[in-house]
Amino acid sequence: MNQVAEILDVSLDRAYALVRKGILPAVYLGRQIRVEPDQLANWISKGGKVNQ
């Protein structure tokens, strides 16, 4: 998540908040949160919008 926060130029807390709110696409593996690079790039290219 550190890399995601850095890419988005937001704090780590903000990146986690985006995941919790379902805004940022992520996969939970137990207590770990993973953001796939392709999904992140796609999300950014769409302006950071939630898929409807």
N, C-alpha and C positions, 0 to 999 in steps of 0.2 A: 504494500500500500504506500510505502514511502515513495516509490518511483511514480506511482499514479498521482500522488499529491504534487510531486515535483513537475510532472508533465502538465498537469492542470493549473499549476501555479497557485495552489491553495494549501491551506494548512492540513496536516494529517487528520486533525479532528474533523475538518470540513469534508475531507474525502470519505471518512467513515460515515458521516452524517448523510452524504449523498447516497451511499450504499444502503444505509438503514431505511431511507425514505423511498428506495426503489428507483431513484433517479439515475444512478450510475449502475450499468449492468455488471453483476458480479455473481460468482459461484461460491457457495459455502461448502467447505470441506471440514466438517466438524466445527471447530472454533476458528478455523482459518478462513480468510476471505481471499479469493483469487479473482483478478480481473484479467481476462484474456486480452492480449495486445491487439488482436484484430477487432474485437468487440469495442475496445476503447477507441481505437482509431475510427471505426464506423460511427460511434456515438459522437465523437468530436466533429466528424465531417457533417453530421446532421444537425450541428449547432447545439449539441448537448441536450437534446429533447428526449423525453421518455417515449418509448415505443407504445403506440396505441393499438 
